[in-house]
Amino acid sequence: MTKKEMEDALKRAIVSGLRLEGVKPEELDADTPLFGDAGLMLDSLDAVELVVIVEKDFGVSIASAGEAHEAFASVSRLADFILAHSPQPGAEQAHGA
C-alpha cells in the first residue's frame, strides 16, 4: 500500500470511526493536526477510539503515550507510523488482513 492509499484509508476510518459529522474524508488535508486547538480538534476520548481503530482496521498496536503523541500529529504522520509498523510483505499476519 502506498502512503497516499494509507492516508486515504485513514481519512475514511477516522471520519467513520469517530463519527465526525459534517466532515468528508476527501476534505481532510493529510497534514492537518488531529489534536489541539487547530485542525480536527480531537480530544482524549477520540484518542482512545483512534487507538482502537488503528489496531482493528490496520493491525498495528500503539504501545505507549509517546508513540501515540508522535503518530497522532496528523494523518500523514499516522500513515507513516502504520506503514513502518505493519507486517512486512510476505510475513505472517496475525489479523488475517
Residue pairs with C-beta under 8 A, 6 or more apart in sequence:
1 9
1 83
3 76
3 79
3 80
3 83
6 79
6 82
6 83
7 30
7 75
7 76
7 79
8 25
9 57
9 58
10 75
10 78
10 79
10 82
11 25
11 26
11 28
11 30
11 75
12 25
13 53
13 57
13 58
14 20
14 25
14 28
14 34
14 40
14 50
14 53
14 75
15 23
15 24
15 25
15 28
17 49
17 50
17 52
17 53
17 57
18 42
18 46
18 49
18 50
18 53
20 40
23 40
28 40
28 75
29 75
30 74
30 75
30 76
30 79
31 74
31 75
31 76
32 38
32 39
32 40
32 74
32 75
33 39
33 40
33 73
33 74
34 40
34 42
34 50
34 72
34 73
34 74
34 75
34 78
35 41
35 42
35 43
35 46
35 47
35 72
39 74
42 50
42 72
47 68
47 72
50 72
51 62
51 68
54 60
54 61
54 62
54 71
54 78
54 82
55 61
55 62
58 82
58 86
59 86
59 87
59 93
59 94
59 95
59 97
60 81
60 82
60 85
60 86
61 85
62 68
62 71
62 81
67 81
70 77
70 81
71 77
71 78
71 81
71 82
72 78
87 93
87 94
